[in-house]
Amino acid sequence: MNTWKQRLLTNWHLMRMVRLGLGLMMLVMGIQSKEWAIGLFSVFFLYQAITDTGCCGSSGCNTPVRKSRTPSDATPIEYEEIK
């Protein structure tokens, strides 16, 4: 339970606030216009804001860092002369 409390109360950045504002705005708009689809879509943004996740999840869009190859690690290249 302590981790959920920490997740809710810490690490608030601009994108998380934008998701919260967009989710709340869409929820109010969906309730006023009685559109259930807008209300369900707003739940998606509210979930992202509350749990601090993105569309890809936690670091889902990051590419792995490639280790630089040193000359000692490189395999020797063999050349064949064509005449």
Residue pairs with C-beta under 8 A, 6 or more apart in sequence:
7 51
7 52
8 50
11 52
15 54
16 49
16 52
17 49
19 45
19 46
19 48
19 49
20 45
20 46
20 49
20 50
22 42
22 45
23 42
23 43
23 44
23 45
23 46
23 48
23 49
24 42
24 46
25 42
26 38
26 39
26 41
26 42
26 45
27 39
27 42
27 43
27 46
29 35
29 38
29 42
30 36
30 37
30 38
30 39
30 40
30 41
30 42
31 39
47 53
48 54
48 55
54 60
54 61
55 61
